[in-house]
Amino acid sequence: MKKIIKLKVVEEKTLISFILIISLLFPFYIFLNNKKIRAEIIYFYPQSCLGSFINPEKAQGEPEIDNQDLINETNSAVYLGGFKEIYCGNFQGPIEEREIQSITLKFNMVLTNERRETPITQSISSESLIEKILPPKTIEIINTSTENSTNT
């Protein structure tokens, strides 16, 4: 009977030791394989934009400014009302051989009541000038794998 109790205690200690070792090694394994777990973000920017906006070419390429208060008519494509369109294409960026899991399309825009020919460099208390500043609009497109097969 004593032998059975000792054997059970040894098995329990072995099991506890095994679980402890695994729980300590798992985070280290995750750290080493971080590249496989982390999402990689690649940015593509349009190389050509045209349409009936004012300065549609200003929507091309990587954004020149990060602060939305600095957006004005000299550095941005401008919509002044009515039916207008802007077409952007020839998106370029680093191409990877892996399958794309999802695509996010972002548009940065500022809505104002008046034209801004120069950037706003200080805070303005008048709410009539800027009606609303919108955050970047995001449209997420989930890639559905479809394979085109041709039989010859």
Secondary structure, DSSP 8 states (H G I E B T S, - for coil): -HHHHHHHHHHHHHHHHHHHHHHHHHHHHHHHTHHHHS------EEEEEEESSBSGGGGSSS-S-S-GGG--TTTS-B--SSS--EEEEEEE----SS---EEEEEE---B-SS--SS---S----TTT--B----EEEEEE----------
